[in-house]
């Protein structure tokens, strides 16, 4: 077993400096010796076998179970090396990747009932968990770092401002927020622009918090437990942040056709989603099993044809490259500072799972091909200005309103 493990790992790890200790005590090194060294240990032969047989699934599992430990550095440091190799998937695991790719449509076939179950799996966890690492507004999506030294709270506020600027909202506009989360963006839009905002979610936990926040501020934002396929319109503006990753490839055309039906002729839509820079792929099996069942991160080449077939016009596409890496870094650091509270909410295994999730997600943006895109859509030409200067002007205008109103970012009751 030691020889096999050493052979395959040395074939895969060509960059960095990673030292392994096997369950039998054998020590070997991988990589070219560059960078800070990381040392890891397998505690059982079973953990070694599982990683050899199915590395993309098993590595996270054996870390969760405590049979794979990092002795020098952190799991984030280890994943920074493992996810920065010439081959994204180990060569011996390529057959498994192809099998996952072939059945990915089945795993993403998100009918209404399945979509609700998928959302509940992740978003209906103990609400205190998210308070450990999110900003005060509970924005659970990529922040927008206008400067490298911006705080997480400032970057999340900048994200909301950036989206609002692209939406060109006027007072009294009917706005639909698809996948509204805990209501932070909807509350911001209602408070800053005077819009009538409708937010929809499939999470009962998020729904309760969002409605409480709007009621506390006496705003026109209203929230419902509703699937995007069942919403009735029309709406002058539509925004969706961090929800499209749960739609599923086979429902992209359904999604955009429904948005086109809901959007007025002079309406504007902005879609904010995680994306892939290197074409279609399959979701990591560990992420599918433990974090986001039914989830998939799309390539733009998969999204654009569905937009075209729905009759929508693309007015603007912006790629946010390292913004999510920095967001996830901040989340991971905050979570680790309060990790023991997560153990108290759940258990040690759950805390290791969440630590692995945040670390591998960060490194997928920092070391691999993940990014975020924002696509602005309309139904006809001439709805938005011809140049992008208006975004900066709108952001400046919103900053003035923010200073005047000093919006509270705390969750109701906190």
N, C-alpha and C positions, 0 to 999 in steps of 0.2 A: 504493500500500500504506500509506504514512504517513497519508494522509487517512482511509482506512478504519479503521485501527488507532486513530487519535485519536478518530474519531467514536464507535465502539463502546465504547471504554474510558471515554470521558467520559459516555456514556449510563449505563454500569454503575456507575462509581465516583462516588457522590454525597457520601460522608462521608470525612473524613480528608484527608491531604495526600500525594499520590503523584506523583512526577515521573518521566517516561519519556524515555529517549533511544532512538531507533530505530537500526536498522543503518546507515541513510544519514546519521545525525547530527542528525535533527530532534528537537527537545526540546519537550515539552508537559507540562502539569500537569492532574491530575484531583482531584476532591473539593472540599470546602468550605473547605479550608485549616486545619481544626482538628487539634490534636494534633501530635506530632513528625513532621516530614516524612520520607518514605522515597524514595530515588532508585534506579531500576532501569534496566537497559540490555539491549536485544536486540542480539546480536552478529551475527545473520544474518537475511536476509529469510525463509528457510525457517522459522526459529523463530517469526517474526511470523505467517506464514501458518498454521502449525499451531495456534497459540493462538487465532487467529480462527476456525478451522474446528472445533476441538474443545477449548475452554478447560479443561474439567475434567480431561481426560487429558493434554493437551499441556503445561500449565504445569509440572507436576511433571517431565515428561520433559525439557523444554528446560533446566530447572534442573539435573537430573542430568547432562545432557550438557555443561553449561557454556556454553550459548549464550544463557542468560538469567541475568544476574548482578545482585546487589544491591550498589550502590555506596555508599549511605548507609543505615545500619541493617542489619538481618539479614533472612533469609528469614522468620523468625517475625514480625518487624515488618511485612513486606510482606503476609503472610497475615492478620495481625490487621486490616489495612485491607480487604483483598479479601473477607474472610469476615464483615465487619461492615456489609455493604451492604443496602439495603432489599430487593433481589432476591437470594435465596440463589444462584440460578442465573442467569447472564446471559440476557437475553431472547432473544438470537439463538441460544442453546444449548438452548432449551426443547424443541425437537423431538427432539434427541438424548436429553434426559432422559426423555421419554415413551417412546422406543424402548427405552431401558434398563429402564424400569419394566415395560413389556410383556413383556420376556424375562427378568425377574429370577428367575422360578421355575426356568427352565432352568439359570441360572448357579448357583443354590443347591440343585440337586437332588443332595444329598450322600449317595450310597450309600456303603457301607462302604469300598470301595476308593478312591473319590474323596475321602472324608473323610480317610483316611490320607495320601493324596498332598498334600492341602491343608495338613494339619498339618506334614508334613515340609518343605514349601516355606518355612515361617516358623520353626518351632521346632527344626528340626534343623540350623540354622546353627552356625557355630563357637561353642562355649559361651563362649569368652572375650569374644565381642561383648557378651553380656548382662551380664557382670561389669563392663563399662565404665560402665553407667548404672543398673542396678538396685540395690536395697538389699542388705545382706549376706545376707538370706534368699532372694534371687531371687524376690520376689513380683512377678509380671508382670501386675498388675491394679490397679484403683483402690484407693488407700490411703484411710484414714479419719482426717482431720485433726481431732482433738478440740479443738485450739487452733490459731490461725493461724500460730504460730511453731514448731509441731512439726516435728521433723526427718523426713526420709523414712523412716528406720528406725523411728522411734517411731510414725509414722502407719500403717506397714504392720503393725506389731505390734498396734496398736489395731484395725485391720481384722480380724485373726484373732480377737482377743478379742471383738469385737462379733459376729462370726458365731458363735463358740462359745457366747456368751450366748444367742443366739436359738435355737440348737439344743438347749439344755437337756440336755446330754450327761451321762449317769451312768456311773460306772465299769463297765467290761465291756460297754458298748453296742457293737453292731456298726455301724460308720460307713462309708458309701461316699462317697468324694470323686471326683466325676465331672470329669475334666479336671484332674488333680492337679498338673500342671506339674512343677516340680523337687521337689515333696514338702513344701514349707514348711508349708502349712496342715495337712496330714495329720500331720506330725511334731509340730506344736504341739498338735493335738487329742489325739494319743496320749500325749504327755508331760504335758500339763496336766490331762487328765481321766481317764487310764487306760483309754481306749476302745480297742477293737480296730478299727483303721482299715484299709480297703482303698482304695487309690488306683488309678485307671485313667487311662492316657494313650495317645495314638497316636504319641507322639514317642519314638524309641529313645534320643535324647540325654537327654531328661528322665527316662526310666525308669532309666537307669544311675545318674544322680546321686541320684534319689529312693531307690533301693534301698541305695546306699552310705551315705546319711545315716541311714536307719533302722537299718542294721546297725551303724554306728559307735556309735549310742546304745543298741543292744540293745533296740529298741522293738518293739511289736506291730504297727506299721504295715507293710503289705506292698503292693507295687506291681506292676501288670501292664500289659502292652501289649494293651489290649482296648477294643473299641467298647462304648459304653453299651448297645447293643441286644443284646449277647451276655453281659452280666453275669448271674450267678445270685445270688439272695438267700437269705433275706430280710435286711433291714437295719433297725435301729432308728432310724437317722438317715441322711439323705442331704444332702450339700452339693455345690454346683457353683458355681465362681467363674471367670468369664471364659471359659467353654467354650460357653455357649448361643449366642453369636454365630456359632458355626461349625455349628450344627445345620441351618439352612435352614428357610424358612417352611413348606415342604411336609412337614416332619418334626416340627413342633411337637407335633402330637397323638401321634405315635409316641413322642416323647421323654417326654411327661408320662404316657402310658399305661404305659410301661415303668417309670417311677419309681413309679407307683401300685402296680404289681405287685410291685416290690422292697421297698416300704415296709411295715412291720408296721402293724397296726391302730392302735397307740398311738404310731406313729412321727412324726417331725418332719423336714421338708425345708426347706432355705433355698437359694434360687436367687439368685445375684448376677450381674447382667449389665449391659452397656451398653444404653441404651435411647434411643428418640426421643420427644420431647415433642409432636410435631406430626403424628403419624399415619404410616402406611406410606410408604415411599420406596424409592429404588433406591440401591445401594451406589455410592460414587464410583468411576469407572472406573479411575483411577490406583491406588487402594487395592486394587481387585480384581486388577489386572494384576501389581502389583509386591509387595504386602504380604500381603494375606489373600484368596487365591482361594477362592471359595465362601462367603465371609463375608457376614453381613448383620446390621445392628443393628436389633432389632425395636422396634416401638411396643407399648405395653401393650395397645392395642386388638387387636393380633394375638396376644398371648400369652394373655390371659384366656379367650377362648373355648376354646382348646385345654386349658387347665387345667380348665375346667368340664366339658368332654366327657370328660376322663379320670377324673372323679369325685373330684377333690381339692378341699379347702376352703382358701380363702385366709384366713389368720389375721392377716397383717400385711403391709403394703407400705410400704417406706421409700424415698424418693427422695433420692439424693445428687447435688446439683447441681454445685457447683464443685470437689468433691473430686478428680475426675479431671483437671481443668484444672491443679490444683496438683501432682498426681502427675506429669503429663506435663511440666510446667515443670521439676520437679526432675530428671526423666530427661534432658530436653533439655540442661539446664545441665551435668549430669554427663557426658553424651556429648560435648558440645562441649569440655569440659576435657580429654578424652582422645581427641579425634577422630583424631589422627595414628595412634593404635594401630589404629583401625578401618581406616584406609587401609592399614596394614601387613598386617592380616588379609586384606583383600580388595583394594580399590583406591579411587581418588578418586571414581569414579562411584558406587560403593556407599556411601561416606561421605556424599555429597550426597543420595543416595536416603534414607538413614536420617535425616539432618538434616531433610529435607522431611517425611518421615513423622511424626516427633515433633512438628514445628512445626504441621503442618496438623491433626494429631489434637488437640493442645492447644487450638488456636483453634476447633475444632468444638465443644468444651465451653465455652470461654470466651465465644465470640461468637455461637454458633448454638444449635441445639435439642437437643444431646446431653446426656445425664445418665446416671446409674447407678441401677438399682433393685434392691432386695432384697425378694423375695417369700417369706414364710414359709407353708408348706403342711402340712396334716395330712389324715387320712382321715376324721376324725370330730370333733365338737365336744368341748370340755372337755379337750383334750390339753395346751394351753398356758394359762397364767394369763389372766384376763379383762382385766387392764390391763398396760401396758408397763413398769410399775415393776420387774418382775423382771429386765429387761435391765440396768439400772443396778446392781442387786444382784449379778447374776452377773458383771458386769464387775469389780466391786470384789472379789469373791471370787477371780476369776482373777488379778487383780493381786497379791494376797497370795501365791498359789501361784507366780507368776512370780518374785517377789522371793526366795522360798524356794529355788526350784530353779535360778534364774539360767540359763535355757536358752541354750545356745550357738546363735548364729544363722548361724555360718559353714557353707559347704558343706564336706562331707567332703573332706579333702585340701588345703583352702585354709588 
